[in-house]
């Protein structure tokens, strides 16, 4: 085995022809992430390249869908069987922030191997949870409104209707789509149910009203009237067929991206993060997707500076090799030329510049959208949800579902939500 030392931006890094230092023989690392089949294939290619470039290290891959990932990871952590390298999202990070779960990346081993010297401050800020530096961003993004231009053209609705949307004009647009589509298409999805973006969009709604979902103390930062207005918006859209009936919305919950109504070409608009524009477009080659700004309340937006992150199991036997993999993932062109903006834009300014030269039209559109919004809109600091955020989410889903199915009035559902939330 030949080991080579070299210096890069003042950080001592290991390059290895077989296994990294500290290991006796080949090393096996488990790596878990969430995503669609397209992402799974992409991550497998990156892992394959890492193994080719580091033949002494093997990556065992553990992909899952978004809905399954955190349920599985919670069980793995509780049972002491968590992977060596774990993808993480700020929405759930507090749940896994206790010492002994994720390694503090400020510790000597990871800090000398993972090069963050070219990372922006915004990217570095996403690493800190409850005062601990536990994860590295693999992508920065924000949420926008995607629309299927084929459906708009078919219905004779000009794209200009999507300019400077407010929630009032958005509702009017959804109403027009429902009327002209006559049951052929839905305008949007029902965001009172659990789906991949429901909590983010509730948070954006609250922020556009000068509130937030949680405050810095981990308690609710909005009032009953704010949630009533959110539920009432979708009740009106549901009543005119602009969003699917509750029986269909429930069926959408466990589905992956490629199985959902929007990707099947039966829904005019959807809300999602910038990095997912290409994912959707790849599944819909016969349609043209465009991203515009999400609705505001009288010009006040609620956009969140999103991120996907990656960290190291505090109990891993191979911290150096795990750190080596993360550094490869976020700082190596061999990785980034495949990854591009799969989970968002690279945290490193060098890698961001490199990736920008490789983007196809969908990803270039997403980057331009993100950059324009960042240049013209102030992203307020994201508040990391508390450890029991999942309890709030399940409670919100349960009450939203009860109201949608008519099992409770909206007022009853909101009253019960606040009552139960007060016990969390």
Secondary structure, DSSP 8 states (H G I E B T S, - for coil): --EEEEEETTEEEEEESSS-TT-SS-EEEEEEEE--HHHHHHHHHHHHHHHHHSTTEEEEEEEE-HHHHHHHHHHHHHTT---SEEEEEHHHHGGG-STTTB--TTSHHHHHHS--TTB-HHHHHTTEETTEE--EEEEEE-EEEEEEHHHHHHHT--GGGGTT-BHHHHHHHHHHHHHHHTTS-BSS--TTS--TTHHHHHHHHHHHTT--SB-TTSSB-S-HHHHHHHHHHHHHHHHTTSS--HHHHHHHTT--GGGSTTTTT-BSEEEEETTHHHHHHHH-TTS-EEEE---BBTTB-----EEEEEEEBTT-S-HHHHHHHHHHHHH-HHHHHHHTTTTSB-SBHHHHHHHHTT--HHHHHHHHHHHHHHHHS---------TTHHHHHHHHHHHHHHHHTTSS-HHHHHHHHHHHHTT-
